[in-house]
Amino acid sequence: MAAPMVRRCPVPLLCALRRPGSFLSALARVRSRCKSGGNVLQLHQRGIFKDIFPEAGPLQRLLESGAQTLYCGFDPTADSLHVGNLLALVGLLHFQRAGHRVLALLGGATARLGDPSGRSTEREALSAATVQDNARAIREGILAVSRNHRLCFCSDAEAASLGPLSVVNNSSWYEGKEVVGFMDTVGRHFRMGTMLSRHSVQSRLKSPEGMSLTEFTYQMFQAYDFYYLNQHHDCRIQLGGTDQLGNMMSGYEFIHKMTGQDVYGIMVPLVTSASGDKLGKTAGNAVWLNRSRTSPFELYQYFVRQPDSNIERYLKLFTFIPLPEIENIMINHRNDPGKRIAQKRLAAEVTKLVHGKEGLESAKRCTSALYHSSVDALETMSDEELQELFKEAPFSENLLEPGTTVLDLCRKSNAIPDGPRGYQMITDGGIWINHIRVTKPEQVLVLQQHILTNGLSLLRVGKKNYHIVKWLSMVV
């Protein structure tokens, strides 16, 4: 069976899709159960849909017929998703807001094969135990984003009307499956010519390293995943990045051969850096969604630092802010770009989605403490936040004894050299304690000035060298 073609609109996608009777106008009639009614139809206006496979017409009729099940896959090749995966998660949430059933598929089995899409080299092999540990961590991350979405972006009534979101793992249906039987019932339906024609395969075959048989079979396993979800969850729609087109086509062809049923692929754009590189583990520029890898402060700052050229597009892609409100945000931003109004709103919305309201407050405290020298912010920060904010800073615990001086603090923290040179660094004004410059080495530490009410002292040497001291007991 010849591979179906992806039919692109001869005129700009948005204009074509907004015509009467088009996919977009049909989606307008799909009942939305959240306050942001019509979120599914707004996905085109927001730029979330890049392409529809094989064509929009039948899919619009399917969506008109009632709530559908769709899925998006995430291979647990690390213990966290990253910003490059976030747009796919947001796409799933938009469908959930419109009342559809959503599946997040963890590739507990396929992660061991390695998806060659978008890669120039083969992935490093991972043990089964590592993959399953990663899968558990990613599952918690997906559920946290889903929970934050429900709590922060929907009223109680809207939350009750969300379509269900479930996390499944393909290791559950591959475990114990016999290889010869699988190749007999599944492999015989795949044609080498079609598989070899995929862009992900062609680009790798032309590379010096070539492609292993393990990677070559990945598209067959992903196609079977779609088939399994189709048979067991009535899933007829797959969501994924544009680099997943070849895998989607394999799934379409396999399901059509096995059942005669048509299924569909919806592709979201790949998120790239300012230099045009795909954001992710491979490029080495991942901004992670797991707090242990990227703190709420770091995530917040990543979006605050986005250039103006990205900001309107990112507001549409990564947030649930209504489009008219985004337009107003951009008007205010352009009136005074220096205030970075749009960037701050984007950063707040994304941080709240990923880490919840508490995560956003943590990011703001860290921002105030670092960039606005706020002592009040320092005093309300937890040990975890301080260590996240000053990742490279040594963290020490010291017993506070009566008469402890500035010089004692600096030496106990190993922040200055021993002898006259260290003493001179203090008198020359090169030391700050809790954002206050100190110049008297023999000065006794003062509670609520040098020692914050939370029992911490933030010591800075020069411009960037920080030391965090936690006092185990305080004697006033």
C-alpha positions, 0 to 999 in steps of 0.5 A: 500500500502506497504511503498516503501523502500529507496534504498541505494547504495551497494557501496559508494554513490558518486562512484555509482552515477558517473557511466555512466547512473547514476543519477549524470551523467544524471544530468550533462546533465541538462542545468545549467544557471549559471556560476557554470554550473552543480551545481545540479550534484555537489551536490553529490560531495559536500555531499549535497545529503544524500539520494534519495527517493524512487530511483534515476533512475526515478528522473534522467529522470524527471530532464532530461526532463526539469525544475522541481518544488521542495519545502522545508518546514520550520515551523515558530516555532521561528521568525528566521531560524538557521544554521541548516536550512541553508543547506536546503536553500543552496540546494534550491539555487543550484537547482535555479542556475540550472534553476529549480523552487523553493518553500520555504513552511512556515508551518503557519498552521502545526507549531501549530501542532508540527513536532515530528521528531527528538524530545523527547518531544512535542513542546510548543503550539504557538498561531496563531498570534505568528506563523504568526508573525514568518512566516512573519519574516522567509519569509523576512529572506528567501528572504534576503538570496535569494537576497544576493545569486543573488547579491553576487554570480551571475553575471547580466546575471546569475541572469537573468537566475535563476529559480524562487523562491517563498515563500508560506504559508500553512495557506492559504489552511488550513484556513477555511477548515472543519475538518470532510470534511478534514478527509473524503477526506484525512484521509481515505487514511492513514493507522494506521499501516503505520503511527505507523511504522514511526521512529519518532512515534515509538521513541516517543511512547516508551518515558515516555511522549508518543505522542499526537494525534496532533503530530501523525497527523503531517505526514498527514498534511505534506503529504497533503502539498506535494499533494497541491503543486503537484496539484497547482504548479506541484511540484514533488520533496521535499527537506528536512533533513534526519529526514524528511524521514517518512514525505516524505514517507507519502507524496509519498504514499498519492500522489500516491494513489490520482493521480497515480503519482510518486514523489521524496524526496531528503534528505540533511544531518543534520548539527551537532555540534562538540559533534554530537548534531543536531543544532537547537532550540531544542538542545539550540545551535542555531546560528540564521540567523536573525540579531536581534538574531545572529549578522553578527559578531557572525555568522562570528565567529561561522564559523571562530572557526570551527575545521579543521575536519569540514572545508573542508566539510563545504566549500562544503556544505555551499558555492558555491565555485567550488570544485577545488578552495576548494581543493586549499584553503585546500592545502594553509590551511594545509601549515599554519593552524594557519592562519585559511585561510579556516575558514576565507573564509568559514566565509566570504562566509556564512556571505555574503550569510546570511547578504550580503556584508554590513553584512560581512563588519560589521563582519570584522569591529567588528572583528578588533575592538575586537580582533585587538584593531583597533581604526580605526574600532571603529570609523567606527562602528555604534551604532548598531554594537557596541551594537551587539559586546558588547551585555552585555555592558551597553550603556549610553548617556551623555552630554559632558561638558567642562573639563570632566575627565577620572574619570567623564567618569567612574563614569557617566558610573557606571563603577567604585565604588564611592570613593577612591576605584574607583579612585585607579582602574584608577591609578592602570591601570585597565581602558582602553578607546578606547583600550588605558590604562589610569592611570590619573583620572583627565586627561581631555578627548581628542577628537579623543583619548578618544572620537572618531570622531563618538561621542563614547567612549568604556570603558573597566574595567579589562579584559572583562567588557565593557561600551559604552558611546555616547556623545550627544554633544561635546565641544572641 
